[in-house]
Amino acid sequence: MHKPIKNQHIQCKITLFSNTLKHMKVQLNGKEKQIKPETSLKQLIENEGMAGKRLAAEVNQDIITRSEHASFILSEGDIIEIVHAIGGG
C-alpha cells in the first residue's frame, strides 16, 4: 500500500514559504531595497550609516519617533522616508 504524498506537498510549500522570507522588499527614500524580515527601523538606519545623526523617519506616511525606532519592525512593502536635519546659517 502506498503512503499518501500529502505530507511531502506540505513540506514543499513550507520550504518555498521560508525561502521567500529570507528578504523582503521595502521602499527607502524612493528606491527599492531588500531587507531581512524582522528588521527594525533602528537596524535599517544603522545599516544605512545614518546612526547618531539628527533625522526624522516616516513609515507609510506616519512619523516614527526616535524612541520607537528599536521596537518598530518593518514589513514587506513599507514605504520609508528618512531625512537628515541639516543646520546652517
N, C-alpha and C positions, 0 to 999 in steps of 0.2 A: 504494500500500500504506500502511495506517495504522500509525503507531507505537503501541506499547503504552502505556497510560497508567499503567503500574505506577510509574514514577518520580514522576509527579505525586502519586500516592497516598502514597508515602513522604514526599515533601516536605510534604504536608498534615499528616501525623502528626508530623513533626519540628516544624512550626510550632506545632501545638497543644501539643506537649510543652514547647516552650520558653516558651510563654505561661503555662503553669502554674507555671513556675519563677520567675516574677517575684516571687512572695511565697509564703511557706509559713506554715501555722498552727502555733502553739505555745500552751501554756497558761502564763501568768505569774501566779503568786500567785492562782490560781483563776480568772483571766479569760483568754478567748481573745485572742490577739494575732497580727497578721500581721507577719512579718519577712522580710527578703531572704534568699535562700539564701546559704550560706557565712558567715552571721553568727556571730561568735564570742561566747562568753559575756561577754567583756570589752566588746565592742561593744554588746551589749544593755544591760549595766549602765551604760555611758556614755550611751547613747541615752535611758535612763530617768532620767538625772540623779542616779545613785547613785554615780558615780565618786568615789574618795577617801574614802568613808565606810566605817566598820567594818561589815562584813556577812558573812554566810555564804550560800553558794549551793549549791543541790541541784538536780540534773537527774535525773529518773526515779528518785528516792529514793537517788541516790548523791551524796555530798558532793564538790564540786569545789573543790580547794584554790586559793587565790589565784594561786599560781604556774602553775596550769593554765588560768586564765581566758582568756588570749590565744590559746592553741592549741586550746581546746575549741570545736569547731564544732557548732552546734546543728542538729538535724534536725527534719523535719516530725513533728509530733505530740509533741514533747518536752514534759514537764511540769516546769516550772522554778519553784522556790521560792527567793525571795531575802528574807532577813530582816536587819534592821538591829540591830546591837548597841547597846543604849542603856544608858548608865551612870547611876547615881543613888545617892542616899544618904540 
